[in-house]
């Protein structure tokens, strides 16, 4: 059996004919380069941006937003207490 030079493997199956078993190569899978170099760089850029965005979102949700909310609540309470003291 002669295969294409870039063929990684040939999938063989057992096919049943009327009275005999024949081994057929039903298709040949060729593995050329999965990505060209510029596509590979684009894929790496996409993964980098996705990863940076993921960690930025984790940072914002776990540190920045709670810090902002608790700081705003603390400031609001301090202003409220100052307003009560000024009325007395």
Secondary structure, 3 states (H helix, E strand, C coil): CCCCCCEEEEEEEEEECCCCEEEEEEEEEECCCCCCHHHHHHHHHHHHHHHHHHHHHHHHHHHHHHHHHHHHHHHHHHHHHHHHHHHC
